[in-house]
């Protein structure tokens, strides 16, 4: 039975299984490969011992591994990205002497990597490696899936808890109610926002508007009081509680509303993982009717996904900050709406007033104006309140803010920007940018737009630092425009030759040449690219 899996079968995200136990490998040339040992259950329930190798290269790799049993196996690590990448060299491995070590139990937490784009094997309590700031959470031990048996499956016909029976939806508990209750409280029957750990797995679409809005009819938000001109319907927003993992299965989509995680108390808006979800047209409206002249400049305020915080009395920082967040393989857009020049119905796609230890990876953002805002005002100058990594994201057919920031420690690497209508990166006061190995494609510069737009309002106009390396273009003055708040007016006043802060987490194994990204990311980033999901080794079932 064990030999059935010794041919490179992917048994866990991004790794191929190779038999036999008690082996170390060393890449010829001296660099050590990363080898871990794991027990797997065979089809008859017996234990098989395997080693799995975390392969640092990307795309298709043909690797020869010499086994303790003197067998040689070849495998292709397609699961590293889920696609074939041309030009990857093969790597040979040789056996080294080892000492026997006990195998881990099958139920133990196991590493999960952001490189795993074709499958999810979710194990409650398992550590995740995001190759970003989230890996520095909890004193450097990173973040984990909630360690809980409270797994809520939200299906098309009903919901179930763990291995329990399917419960059909009813007028008293709809699919929308079951989902929004579960992400807040961990229970389908309570809408209270709690710290209760839960894993929520969604199949299909949740209409957050309960039928008030659809792709062809947004009239719900065209209703205003004829005397006060104030809108009649509030934005549709539901809360996310701490210690929640929201995982999208087949066609998982959230439509016509937004989600919010708010750090309004101890432990709030912490330990949140969202993967493989499409955020579709978080429609809203302006507070007042913009057809009335005095309200003509009003803008919409709804975000598809937002992480909020509560200000300190000093008003320049936050009492509590969202922490330990991974957003991965999600798609964000305005759906069929056209709201690219004037925000009548949408604000941000993914906004953060503050957030520590945040990784946003392999997401797609398109058909939107103001994509991501980090910090809502010039008074927020404490960079340590916003520590974020953006990597392997695909931005296209969008206008601006990818992201727009104030004070932050921001690492932007291996992202692909194409068909951008105004600008991509918008650093502001005390923004500390490290920008590596990104691909900047078409940016509409015919009307004075650029790759970067600077917003540094500091009097010394040098608090914002911009370090660049390995991008497909070297950003220069002609690629930069300046907002009216900018006091410097020169890119050279911000550009630095050394990184403005030290990256402590591991990401080099994932770092790719910028030229690879146009072929890679349209096929790998966004929801729906994860084609297989297992929970504790079991395939999902309705």
FENZIKA-V25352 format. One record per pair of residues at least 4 apart in sequence whose ideal C-beta (glycine too) atoms are under 7 Angstrom apart, sorted by the first residue. I is the first residue (numbers start at 1). GAP is how many residues later the second one is. D is the distance in Angstrom with one decimal. If there is no record, write none. Layout:
i	gap	d
I	GAP	D
I	GAP	D
This chain:
i	gap	d
1	41	3.7
1	42	6.3
1	43	5.8
1	45	6.1
1	47	6.6
2	4	6.6
2	17	6.1
2	40	6.2
2	46	3.7
3	16	7.0
5	4	4.9
5	6	6.4
5	12	5.2
5	35	6.8
5	43	6.5
5	45	6.9
6	11	6.9
6	12	6.6
6	13	3.8
6	67	6.4
7	66	6.6
8	8	4.5
8	65	6.7
8	67	2.7
8	68	6.6
9	8	5.7
10	5	6.9
10	6	5.7
10	69	4.7
10	109	6.6
11	6	4.6
11	29	5.7
12	40	6.5
12	98	6.5
12	109	5.0
13	66	6.8
13	99	5.5
13	100	6.4
13	103	3.1
13	106	5.5
13	107	6.1
13	108	5.4
14	65	4.9
14	66	5.6
14	99	5.1
14	101	5.0
14	102	3.5
15	37	4.1
15	38	6.6
15	39	6.4
16	36	6.9
16	59	4.4
16	61	5.6
17	33	4.5
17	35	5.7
18	32	6.6
18	33	5.7
18	35	6.8
18	47	5.3
18	55	5.6
18	57	6.8
19	31	5.8
19	48	6.4
20	29	6.8
20	47	5.3
20	48	4.8
20	49	5.3
21	16	6.4
21	28	3.8
21	30	6.7
21	82	6.6
22	46	6.3
22	76	5.4
22	78	4.7
22	79	6.9
23	28	5.7
23	44	6.6
23	45	5.2
23	72	6.2
23	75	6.0
24	11	5.7
24	72	4.6
24	74	4.7
25	8	4.6
25	10	5.5
25	28	6.5
25	40	6.4
25	68	4.4
25	71	7.0
26	6	5.8
26	7	6.6
26	67	6.9
26	68	6.0
26	70	5.2
27	4	4.9
27	5	7.0
27	6	5.3
27	64	5.9
27	66	6.0
28	64	5.1
28	66	5.9
33	20	5.7
33	60	6.3
34	19	6.8
34	20	4.2
35	16	5.6
35	18	5.7
36	16	6.0
37	14	5.6
37	64	6.3
37	66	5.3
37	67	6.7
38	12	5.8
38	14	5.9
38	65	6.8
38	66	6.0
38	72	6.6
39	8	5.1
39	9	6.9
39	10	5.9
39	64	4.4
39	65	6.3
39	66	6.6
39	67	5.2
40	8	5.1
40	10	5.9
40	66	6.6
41	4	6.0
41	6	6.6
41	65	5.7
41	496	6.9
42	4	5.1
42	6	5.1
49	54	5.3
55	6	5.7
55	22	4.9
55	25	6.1
56	453	3.8
57	4	5.3
57	31	5.8
57	34	6.5
58	22	5.7
58	23	5.9
58	27	5.7
58	30	6.6
58	454	5.9
59	21	6.6
59	22	5.9
59	25	6.2
59	26	2.5
59	29	4.5
60	16	5.5
60	18	6.3
60	24	4.8
60	25	6.3
60	28	5.8
61	15	6.7
61	16	4.7
61	27	5.9
61	29	6.6
61	30	6.4
62	12	6.0
62	14	6.3
62	28	4.4
63	11	6.9
63	12	6.3
63	27	6.8
63	28	5.6
63	30	6.1
64	8	5.6
64	10	5.9
64	28	5.5
64	29	6.5
65	7	7.0
65	8	5.6
65	28	5.1
66	6	5.7
66	28	6.1
66	29	4.4
67	4	4.6
67	6	6.7
78	4	6.7
79	37	6.2
79	39	5.0
79	40	6.3
80	35	5.3
81	4	6.5
81	34	6.8
81	36	5.6
81	439	6.7
81	443	5.4
82	35	4.3
82	36	3.4
82	442	6.1
82	447	6.3
83	437	6.9
83	440	5.1
83	441	6.0
85	431	6.7
85	435	6.4
104	4	4.5
109	14	6.1
109	16	4.4
109	17	4.3
109	18	5.8
109	35	6.7
110	13	5.7
110	16	5.2
111	16	5.4
111	18	5.8
112	4	6.5
112	14	5.5
112	15	7.0
112	16	4.5
112	17	6.8
113	16	4.7
114	15	6.4
114	16	4.8
114	17	5.0
114	214	6.3
114	247	4.8
114	248	7.0
115	395	6.1
117	212	6.7
117	245	6.2
117	407	5.3
117	412	5.6
117	413	6.4
118	412	6.6
118	413	5.8
118	414	6.8
119	411	6.5
119	412	6.8
119	413	4.0
120	127	6.7
120	155	6.8
120	410	5.7
120	413	4.7
121	413	4.6
121	416	6.7
122	23	6.0
122	77	6.9
122	125	6.5
122	412	7.0
122	413	5.1
123	22	6.8
123	413	6.0
124	21	5.6
124	22	6.2
124	23	5.4
124	24	5.6
124	25	7.0
124	75	6.5
125	19	5.8
125	20	6.4
125	22	3.4
126	18	6.2
126	19	5.1
127	15	5.7
127	17	5.1
128	14	6.7
128	15	5.8
128	16	6.5
128	17	6.7
128	198	6.4
129	6	6.1
129	13	6.6
130	4	4.4
130	5	5.6
130	196	5.0
130	229	3.8
130	231	6.2
131	4	7.0
131	260	6.4
131	375	6.8
131	376	4.5
131	379	4.6
132	227	3.2
132	229	6.5
132	257	2.9
132	259	6.0
132	279	6.8
132	373	6.6
132	375	6.8
133	224	5.2
133	225	5.7
133	226	5.7
133	254	4.8
133	255	5.7
133	256	4.6
133	278	6.9
133	372	6.7
134	8	6.6
134	9	5.2
134	190	6.4
134	191	6.4
134	192	4.9
134	223	5.1
134	224	6.2
134	225	3.9
135	7	4.5
135	370	4.2
136	4	5.6
136	221	5.6
136	368	5.9
136	369	5.4
137	5	5.7
137	6	4.9
137	186	6.6
137	187	4.1
137	220	3.9
138	4	6.6
138	5	7.0
138	186	6.9
143	128	6.3
143	181	4.8
143	183	6.2
145	54	6.6
145	100	5.3
145	128	6.6
146	51	3.7
146	52	6.2
146	53	5.6
146	97	5.2
146	98	6.8
146	99	5.5
147	50	6.6
148	49	4.0
148	50	6.3
148	51	6.7
149	13	6.0
150	36	5.6
150	47	6.3
150	48	4.7
151	11	5.3
151	48	4.6
151	50	6.9
151	384	6.2
152	7	6.5
152	9	5.9
152	30	4.6
152	36	6.4
152	46	6.0
152	48	4.9
153	6	6.2
153	7	4.9
153	48	5.0
154	5	5.2
154	21	6.5
154	24	5.6
154	25	4.8
154	28	6.8
154	46	6.5
154	47	6.8
154	48	4.8
154	49	6.7
155	4	6.5
155	48	4.9
155	387	4.8
156	47	5.9
156	48	4.7
157	9	6.8
157	11	6.4
157	385	6.6
158	8	4.5
158	9	5.0
158	10	4.3
158	11	5.6
159	8	5.6
159	19	4.7
159	29	5.7
160	4	5.0
160	5	6.3
160	6	4.9
160	7	6.4
166	376	6.9
169	4	6.2
169	5	5.4
169	6	5.3
169	9	6.9
173	4	5.3
173	5	5.9
173	15	6.7
174	4	7.0
175	4	6.3
175	31	6.2
176	4	6.1
176	30	5.4
176	31	6.1
176	32	6.4
176	34	5.9
177	4	5.8
178	4	6.2
178	10	4.2
179	4	6.5
179	23	6.3
179	27	4.9
180	4	6.5
180	11	6.9
180	58	4.2
181	4	5.9
181	6	6.3
181	7	5.2
181	8	6.4
181	9	5.8
181	10	5.1
182	4	6.4
182	5	6.6
182	6	5.3
182	16	6.3
182	18	4.8
183	17	5.6
183	57	5.1
183	58	6.9
183	61	5.7
183	63	5.8
184	7	5.7
184	8	6.6
184	9	4.8
184	54	6.9
184	55	4.8
184	56	6.7
184	57	5.0
185	5	4.2
185	6	6.6
185	7	5.0
185	8	6.8
185	9	4.7
185	11	6.2
185	56	6.1
186	8	6.2
186	10	3.7
186	11	6.7
186	12	3.4
186	55	6.8
193	46	4.8
193	48	4.7
194	47	5.1
195	46	6.5
195	47	4.7
195	48	5.7
195	72	5.3
196	45	6.9
196	47	6.8
197	46	4.2
198	46	5.5
199	46	4.7
199	48	6.8
200	44	6.6
200	46	5.0
200	47	7.0
201	46	4.9
201	48	5.7
201	339	6.7
202	4	6.7
202	44	6.9
202	46	5.5
202	47	6.4
202	50	4.4
202	75	7.0
203	46	4.4
203	47	5.2
203	48	7.0
203	49	6.4
204	46	6.9
204	47	5.3
204	48	6.9
205	46	6.9
205	48	4.4
205	50	5.8
206	48	5.4
207	4	6.3
207	48	5.5
207	49	6.0
208	28	5.3
208	30	6.5
208	46	6.1
208	47	6.5
208	48	5.4
208	49	2.8
209	4	4.2
209	27	5.4
209	47	3.9
209	48	5.7
212	8	4.3
213	4	7.0
213	5	5.7
213	7	5.3
213	43	4.1
213	70	5.3
215	120	6.3
215	121	5.2
218	4	6.9
218	65	5.7
218	127	7.0
220	13	5.8
221	12	6.2
221	62	6.3
221	63	6.2
221	64	3.7
221	124	6.5
223	8	6.9
223	9	4.3
223	10	6.2
224	5	5.4
224	6	6.5
224	7	5.4
224	8	6.5
224	65	4.1
225	4	6.3
225	5	5.0
225	7	6.3
229	59	5.0
229	60	4.3
229	63	4.9
229	66	6.2
230	57	6.6
230	58	5.7
231	54	5.4
231	55	7.0
231	56	6.1
231	57	6.9
235	23	6.9
235	49	4.2
235	66	6.5
235	67	4.2
236	20	6.7
236	21	3.5
236	22	7.0
237	20	6.5
237	21	4.8
237	23	5.3
237	65	6.8
238	19	6.8
238	21	5.7
239	21	5.8
239	23	6.9
240	4	5.9
240	19	5.6
240	20	6.8
240	21	4.2
240	32	6.1
242	25	5.7
242	26	5.9
242	27	6.3
242	28	4.6
242	29	5.7
242	30	6.9
243	28	4.7
244	28	5.7
245	28	4.2
246	28	4.7
246	31	6.4
247	28	5.3
247	29	6.2
247	286	6.7
248	4	2.8
248	27	6.6
248	28	3.7
248	29	4.1
248	279	5.9
249	284	5.5
249	291	5.4
252	24	6.2
252	25	5.2
252	26	6.6
252	275	6.7
253	25	4.3
253	27	5.2
254	5	6.9
254	23	6.2
254	25	5.5
254	26	6.6
255	25	4.4
255	26	6.0
256	25	6.0
256	27	5.3
257	25	5.9
258	24	4.2
258	44	5.2
258	45	5.3
258	46	5.2
258	47	6.6
258	48	6.7
259	46	5.2
260	46	5.0
260	48	6.0
261	8	4.1
261	11	5.8
261	46	5.1
261	61	5.8
262	6	6.5
262	7	5.7
262	46	4.2
263	5	4.8
263	6	4.0
263	45	6.9
263	46	4.6
263	47	6.7
263	57	3.9
263	58	5.5
263	59	4.8
264	4	5.5
264	46	4.9
264	56	6.7
265	55	6.4
266	54	6.9
268	52	6.1
269	38	6.1
269	53	3.8
270	52	6.8
270	53	4.8
270	54	5.3
271	53	4.7
272	53	5.1
273	53	4.8
274	53	5.1
274	56	6.2
275	53	4.6
275	54	5.4
276	53	4.8
276	54	6.9
276	251	5.2
276	254	4.7
277	53	5.0
277	250	5.8
278	52	7.0
278	53	4.4
278	249	4.3
279	25	4.1
279	26	6.0
279	51	6.5
279	52	6.8
279	53	4.7
279	70	6.9
280	53	6.6
280	55	4.8
281	53	5.4
281	54	3.1
281	56	5.8
282	20	5.4
282	21	6.6
282	22	3.9
282	64	6.5
283	54	7.0
283	62	5.4
284	16	5.0
284	17	6.7
284	18	3.3
284	61	5.9
284	62	6.9
285	15	6.0
285	59	6.9
285	60	5.9
286	4	5.4
286	12	4.0
286	13	6.1
286	14	5.5
286	58	6.2
287	11	5.9
288	4	6.9
288	7	3.8
288	10	5.2
289	6	6.0
290	5	5.5
290	6	5.3
290	8	5.4
290	54	6.5
299	44	4.4
300	43	4.8
300	44	6.0
300	45	5.3
300	46	5.6
300	47	5.3
301	46	5.2
302	44	6.6
302	45	5.6
303	44	5.2
303	45	4.2
303	48	4.8
304	28	5.5
304	45	4.9
304	46	6.6
305	45	5.0
306	42	6.7
306	45	4.6
307	15	4.2
307	18	6.8
307	45	4.5
307	46	6.8
307	48	5.1
308	45	5.2
309	9	3.9
309	11	6.1
309	12	5.4
309	13	6.4
309	44	4.9
309	45	4.4
310	8	6.3
310	9	5.2
310	10	6.1
311	4	5.6
311	7	5.9
312	5	4.9
312	6	6.2
312	7	5.0
315	64	6.1
316	63	4.9
316	64	6.5
316	65	6.7
317	65	5.3
317	68	6.4
318	36	5.0
318	67	6.1
321	33	4.5
321	34	6.6
321	35	5.5
321	64	5.5
322	32	6.5
322	33	4.6
323	33	4.7
323	34	5.5
324	33	5.1
325	30	6.1
325	32	7.0
325	33	4.5
326	33	5.1
327	23	6.9
327	33	4.7
327	36	6.3
328	33	5.0
328	34	5.7
329	33	4.8
329	34	6.7
329	197	6.6
329	198	6.0
329	200	6.0
329	201	5.6
330	33	4.9
330	197	5.6
331	32	6.9
331	33	4.5
331	195	4.1
331	196	4.3
332	17	3.9
332	18	5.9
332	31	6.8
332	33	5.0
333	33	5.1
333	34	4.6
333	35	6.2
334	5	5.6
334	12	5.5
334	33	5.0
334	34	5.3
337	8	6.3
339	4	6.3
339	5	6.1
339	6	5.2
339	7	5.1
339	30	6.2
340	29	5.1
340	59	5.2
340	81	6.7
341	28	6.8
343	4	6.0
343	26	5.8
343	27	6.6
346	22	6.7
346	23	7.0
347	23	6.5
348	22	5.6
348	23	6.8
348	24	6.2
348	25	5.4
349	16	5.7
349	19	5.2
349	22	5.1
349	23	6.5
350	10	7.0
350	22	5.1
351	21	6.2
351	22	4.7
352	6	6.8
352	22	5.1
352	34	6.7
353	22	6.6
353	23	5.3
354	21	7.0
354	31	4.5
354	32	5.6
355	31	5.9
355	33	6.3
356	29	6.8
356	31	5.1
357	30	6.1
358	29	6.8
358	30	4.4
359	30	4.8
360	28	6.9
360	30	5.1
360	33	6.5
361	30	5.2
361	31	5.4
362	30	4.8
362	31	6.8
362	162	6.3
362	163	4.8
363	30	4.8
363	162	6.2
363	163	6.5
364	30	4.7
364	161	4.8
364	162	3.2
365	6	5.1
365	28	6.8
365	30	5.0
365	33	5.8
365	37	6.9
366	30	5.1
366	31	4.7
366	32	5.8
367	30	5.5
368	30	5.2
369	30	4.4
369	31	6.6
370	30	6.0
370	31	4.6
371	24	6.9
371	27	5.4
371	30	4.7
371	31	5.0
371	32	6.9
372	29	5.5
372	30	6.3
372	31	3.8
373	28	5.9
373	30	6.8
373	31	5.3
374	12	5.5
374	14	6.8
374	29	5.2
374	31	4.0
374	32	6.9
374	34	5.5
375	5	4.4
375	11	6.0
375	30	6.1
375	31	3.6
375	32	6.1
375	33	6.7
378	28	6.6
378	51	5.8
378	79	5.3
380	26	5.2
380	27	5.8
381	26	4.7
381	48	5.8
381	49	4.8
382	25	5.6
383	24	4.3
383	25	5.5
383	26	5.3
383	47	5.4
383	49	5.6
386	21	6.4
386	22	3.8
387	22	4.8
388	20	6.4
388	22	5.4
389	22	4.5
390	22	5.0
390	25	6.0
391	22	5.0
391	23	5.0
391	24	6.7
392	22	5.0
392	23	6.8
392	129	6.3
392	133	6.2
393	22	4.7
393	132	6.1
394	22	5.1
394	127	4.2
394	128	6.1
394	131	4.0
394	132	6.7
395	7	4.8
395	20	6.7
395	22	4.8
395	25	6.7
395	29	6.8
396	22	4.7
396	23	5.0
397	22	4.9
398	4	6.7
398	22	6.2
399	22	4.4
399	23	5.1
400	4	6.8
400	22	4.3
400	23	5.5
400	26	6.8
401	25	5.8
402	15	6.5
402	22	4.7
402	23	6.6
403	23	6.8
404	22	3.5
405	5	6.2
405	21	6.6
405	22	5.8
405	23	5.8
405	26	4.7
406	22	4.5
406	23	5.3
406	24	6.8
406	25	6.4
407	22	6.3
407	23	3.8
407	24	6.3
408	23	5.4
408	24	6.6
409	23	5.1
409	92	5.1
410	21	6.6
410	22	6.7
410	23	5.4
411	23	4.9
411	92	6.3
412	13	7.0
412	21	6.6
412	22	7.0
412	23	4.8
412	26	6.3
413	23	4.2
413	24	5.4
413	25	6.6
413	94	6.9
413	98	6.4
414	23	5.3
414	24	6.6
414	97	6.5
414	98	5.5
414	103	6.3
415	23	4.8
416	23	4.8
416	101	4.3
416	102	6.1
416	105	4.4
417	7	4.6
417	21	6.9
417	23	5.1
417	24	6.1
418	23	3.5
418	24	5.6
419	23	5.3
420	4	5.3
420	23	4.7
420	24	6.8
421	23	5.1
422	27	4.8
423	26	5.7
423	27	5.5
423	28	6.5
423	29	6.3
423	30	4.0
423	58	6.5
424	16	6.6
424	19	6.7
424	27	5.4
425	8	7.0
425	10	7.0
425	26	6.7
425	27	4.9
426	27	4.9
426	29	5.9
427	4	3.8
427	6	5.3
427	27	6.2
427	28	6.9
427	29	7.0
427	37	4.9
427	39	6.2
428	27	3.8
428	28	5.8
428	29	7.0
428	36	6.5
429	27	5.4
429	28	5.2
429	29	5.1
429	34	5.9
429	35	6.3
430	33	4.5
430	34	6.2
431	33	4.7
432	33	5.1
432	68	4.4
432	69	5.5
433	32	6.7
433	33	4.8
433	34	6.6
434	33	5.1
434	65	5.1
434	69	6.9
435	31	6.9
435	32	6.7
435	33	4.6
435	36	6.5
436	33	5.0
436	34	5.2
436	75	7.0
437	33	4.0
437	34	6.4
437	74	5.8
437	75	6.4
437	76	6.6
437	77	4.8
438	33	4.9
438	76	6.0
439	33	4.7
439	75	4.6
439	78	4.2
439	79	5.9
440	11	5.2
440	31	6.6
440	32	6.2
440	33	5.6
441	77	6.7
443	6	6.4
443	7	6.7
443	8	5.5
444	5	5.5
445	4	5.1
445	5	5.9
448	33	6.1
449	32	6.4
450	29	5.0
450	30	5.3
450	31	4.4
451	24	5.7
451	28	4.4
452	23	6.0
452	27	6.3
452	28	4.6
453	28	4.9
453	30	6.1
454	26	6.2
454	28	5.0
454	29	6.7
454	32	4.9
454	40	6.6
455	28	4.6
455	30	5.5
455	31	6.0
456	5	5.6
456	7	6.4
456	8	4.2
456	30	5.6
456	31	6.5
456	32	6.1
456	38	6.8
457	28	4.3
457	30	6.2
458	5	4.3
458	29	6.5
459	28	6.2
461	26	3.9
461	27	3.2
461	32	5.6
462	26	6.9
462	31	5.2
462	32	6.7
464	30	5.2
465	29	6.3
465	31	5.0
465	35	3.8
466	28	4.6
466	29	5.3
466	30	6.8
467	29	5.2
467	31	6.8
467	32	4.8
467	33	6.0
468	6	6.8
468	7	5.7
470	44	6.1
471	43	5.5
472	42	4.2
472	43	6.2
475	4	4.8
475	5	6.8
476	15	6.9
477	14	4.9
480	11	4.4
482	4	4.1
482	7	5.3
488	5	4.1
488	6	6.9
491	4	5.7
496	4	6.0
503	4	7.0
507	4	6.1
512	4	4.9
512	5	6.9
516	4	5.5
517	4	5.2
520	4	5.5
521	4	4.6
524	5	5.9
533	7	5.3
534	4	5.8
534	5	5.5
535	5	6.7
